[in-house]
Amino acid sequence: MILYHGSNTIVEIPNLDLSNMSKEKLSALFVLIIPSVIQLIMENKNLSNIEATELFYNSELYAMMEIEASKLWHLSPLLLYELFEEELATGNINYPEEA
């Protein structure tokens, strides 16, 4: 499995197969990923935790992340934040081909 860390670095984790991920496993990954994305939103937008959480949970990006088949859960928090910023700025998201 390949994970994207930041916008340039690729980290490969051998023998990790998440292709048949259950909702429980996806939820567990969200517990690790979402707080980091929200922290980046708070820091870069000067928002409170509640404001940043609401903003992110109401985004198209978050809605797409909830769809396991989108494979967005394998992207790094930083890349997810960059996609979130793109959505805010343009109203669109150019999803990576690997997602």
Secondary structure by P-SEA (a helix, b strand, c coil): ccccccccbbbbbcccccccccaaaaaaaaaacaaaaaaaaaaaacccaaaaaaaaaacaaaaaaaccccccccccaaaaaaaaaaaaacccccccccc
